[in-house]
Amino acid sequence: MKIFKEINWFLKRKALANIKLIILDADGVLTDGSLYYGKTGELIKKFNVKDGLGIKFLQKNMIKVAIISGGAEGAINIRAKNLNIDHCVTNAKDKIKEVKFLRKTYQCKINEVAFLGDDLNDLVVKKEVGLLIATNDASQNLKKRSDLILDKKGGNGAVRELSERILSRSQFFSSVLKLGWKDKND
């Protein structure tokens, strides 16, 4: 099964090279989907730092990253701000409308947009993006309809894996692998 997944990634390499905008769901993609509640009812979410670095890699390569989530505002918005993600929509009721808005805002064609999701509420965007990508622990029905499936689970490096797969053939990533990464705030 793994070999077929890798063949699919190989066949989609040209489509991946065209990506200018990656839209992420939050809960189940940037997080593992767990919800933690404090004594006072405060909702706490856990994010993966490796995913954050993957987002920085994409941004450094002029690939826009946005978040569209049906989840409540709060931790997601703070994480987006920390990662310099300009467009973060929470409480999204119409993901199709948001994807169309982002395509227009960033002047991207459908084939220049990828969406990374984990559940059936992400399936609705399939006709509005060039690539619908699923985390490894996504719902089976989303995985069946997705163009690509990651090896990593949501909240456990899935975004980082996607960034590396997109950038793997770039001079930038070759340099990072050889020399390491230094985040410059110039």
Secondary structure, 3 states (H helix, E strand, C coil): CHHHHHHHHHHCHHHHHCCCEEEECCCCCCCCCCCEECCCCCEECCCCHHHHHHHHHHHHCCCEEEEECCCCCCHHHHHHHHCCCCEEECCCCCHHHHHHHHHHHCCCCHHHEEEEECCHHHHCCHHHCCEEEECCCCCHHHHHHCCEECCCCCCCCHHHHHHHHHHCCCHHHHHHHHHCCCCCCC
